[in-house]
Amino acid sequence: MKLLENKTALITGASRGIGEAIAIKFAEQGANIAFTYLSSDERARALEQKLTALGVKAKAYKSDAADYAASEALANDVIKEFGGIDICVNNAGISRDNLLLRVTPEQWDETMQANLKSVYNLTRQVIRPMMKNRAGSIINLSSVVGVKGNPGQSAYAASKAGIIGFTKSIAQEIGSRNIRVNAIAPGFIETDMTHYLNDGDGGGKWFEKIPMQRFGKPEEIANVALFLASDMSSYVTGQVISTCGGMN
């Protein structure tokens, strides 16, 4: 039997990168997939088709996780369409990197809305049906930068550190209802968001900071997410799993 057979997973920001890898990994293990995107209708349709070809139900929703009303409507639509939500992966996020003196108030607020408020928005919606079922797994994507900081990423680091505090708190609030809440703190992963780090001689500079001497792959984050989504981690909650090649 597959690890996520007959489960429904809601994944935000899944049309590319880590979110896409998680959606595919979950579908391979039998989960039906509802996922959100904002950027490309074409990529969302392509992923929808790829997931359906794996023999599961899949549907793309163009929805902004940073918008509370949109998140509320999304959760209601998914529950109506799929019959419930067993797993929620809060993956949507952005990066607006700059030295603090150059970070505008607008950039700061945009980062907090997209990265941190989005996690509040959707978690608040999905815990209701999960509490009713007395089961569920919520997985929040933080970052190694949220654990140890990084020059030029104060806004991003603050938002990702906030996710860790949120994760640990909610895990304690709803653990008695058999709902698990954990975070993954990826290091530098090969995605559209990090491709610029490899430009020129940049890659070598970053590799020096990584004991494993390479960037991670989205599939490697998806493997950790699968562990946290499945019953393999049935006694794991309130944890932050650093998946960073030894950086932290």
N, C-alpha and C positions, 0 to 999 in steps of 0.2 A: 504493500500500500504506500502511496505517495505521502510525504510528510504533511502537506497542506490540503489533502483531499477534501473537497466540499466546503472549504473555507472561502470567505470573501475578503479580499484585501483592498484597501483604499490607499493609494500612493500619490502624493502630491509631487508636481514637477517631474513627471516621469517620461517625457518625450525624448530625453537624451541623457547621456552620462550615467551617473550612479542610479538615478531613478529608473531609467530604462533597464539597466542591468538587473535591478531588484525585481522589476515587473516580470521580466523574462524568467528569472530564477524561480520566482514564486509560481508562475504559470507552469513551468516544467514539473513542479512538485504538486500540481493539481488545484491550485487556487484560482478562483475567478477574480478578475482584476478590474477595478474601477480606478482610473488614473486621471490626474489633471495636468493641464499644460496651459501655456500662455502664448508661446512664440509661434510655432509653425503648425498650421492645420495639416499640412502634407505629412510631416513627421509623425504627428499624432495618429493619423489614419494608417500610416505604414505600421506603426507599433500595434495598433488595434488588430490589424490583419495578421501580424506575426503571432500575437498572443492567441487569437482565435484558431490559428493553424495548429496550435499546441493542444487543442481539444478542450479549451476552457471558454467560459463566457468573458468577454472583455468589452469595455466601453470607455471612450475618452470624453472628458468633460472640460470644456474651456472655462476655467474658473480661477480666480485670483485668491490664493490662500490668505493673503494679507487683508482681505476684505471680510469682515465678520458676517455681514448679511449673505454674501456669496457663499461662505463656508457653511452657514446654516442651511441654505437652499441645497447646496451640494450634498450634504449628509442626508437630508430628507429624500433627495432624488435617488441616491445610491441605495438607501434602505428600501425604498419603494421598488426599485428595479431589480435588486439582488436579494432582497429579503432580510438583509442584516449586514453588519460590518464586524468581522472577527479580528481583523488586523488593520492597524492604521500606521502608515509610514509617513512621518512629517519630514519630507526631503526638500521641498521647495526653498530656494534661497538665492541670494545675490551677493556679490562682493564689490565694494566701492573703495578700493585700496588707495590710501594716500597718507602722508604724514598728517598728524592731528591739526597742525596749523593751517593745512590746506583743505581739511574736511569741512564742507559747508554744513550748516544746520539741516538743509534739505537732504543732503547725502546721508547724514547720520540718521535722520528720521526714516528715510527710505529703507536703509539697511535694517533698522530695528523692526519696522513693519513687516518686511519680507521674510526676515529670518526668525524673529522671536515672536512677534504678535501672531504670525501665521500658525505657530505651534499651539499657542493658547486657543486661537479661533477653532481649529479643527478638533483638538483634544476635548474641548468643552462639549462639542457636539457628539463625538463618538462614545464618550464614556456612558452616556445615557442608555443606549441599546446594549452596551457591554455589561453594565450593571444589571440590567434586566435579565441577561443571559448568564450572569455570574461567570463570565469568561471573556478573555480578550488579551491582545498584545499590542502595545503602542510602542513604536520605535522612532526615536527622534534623532535626526542627523545633526550632530554637533561638529566639532573639528578639533584637531590637535592644537590649533591656534587658540581655541577657547580654553584649553587646559594650560598652555604654557606661554601664550601671548606671542606677538611677532611685530617688529617695527613696521610701521606703515599700514597696519591692519587693526587699528584700535576699535573702529566701529564693528568690523566683522568679528573680532575676538570677543568684544563685549556681548554681542548678540549670541554668539555660540556658547559663551560661558553662562549666559542667562538660561540657555536651553538645559544645561547640566543641572543648575539649581532647580529649575522647573521640574525636570524629570525626577529628581530625587524626592522632591516634595509630593508630587502627585502619586508616585509609587507608594508612599506611606499613607496617603489618603485613601486609596482604593485597593490596596493589597488584600484586605479582608474580603473583597468581592471577587477574588481570583482573577484580577486584572493586573497584568504585569506591564511596567513602564521602564524602558531602558533606552540608553543612548549609545550611538556609535560615534567615535571621534576619529574620522579618517585623517591620515596624513596627506601628503601630496599625491593625488590620484590623476591619472591621465584622462582628462576631460576637456571640454571646450573652455571651461572656466580657468584651467591651469596651463593651457597649451603655450601661452606666452612665456612661461618660465623656462621653456626649453629653447627659446630663441637665442641664437648666437652661442656664446659660451655660458649662458645662464644655467643650463642643465647641470653642468659640472659643479657649479657653486652650490646648488641645492643638494646634489648627491652627497656632498661632503657632510651635510647635516643629518643624513639618513644612514644609520648603521647598515641597512641592507643594500645601500648603494643603488637604489632605483626608485622610480615612482611606482605606486601601486596601480592596479587595474580595477575598473569598476566592478568586475566580477568578484574580486576579492572582498569588496565591501558587501556585495550581494550575498556571499556565503555566510558572513557574520549575521546579516539581516535574517537569513533563512533560519539560522540557529535560534535567534531571538523570537522569531515568529512561530516556531514549531514547539512541540511538546518536549523537544530535547532540552529546552531551557525552562522547564516547568517550575523550577525553584529559583529562578534568577529574576530579580526585579530591583529597580533603583540603582542599576549599575551603568558605568560608562566604559565601554570596551574600546580602547585605543587600538586602531588598526592603521599603523603608521610606520611600519618597517623599523620600529625601535626608536623613533624620534623622541617619544615621551618616556 
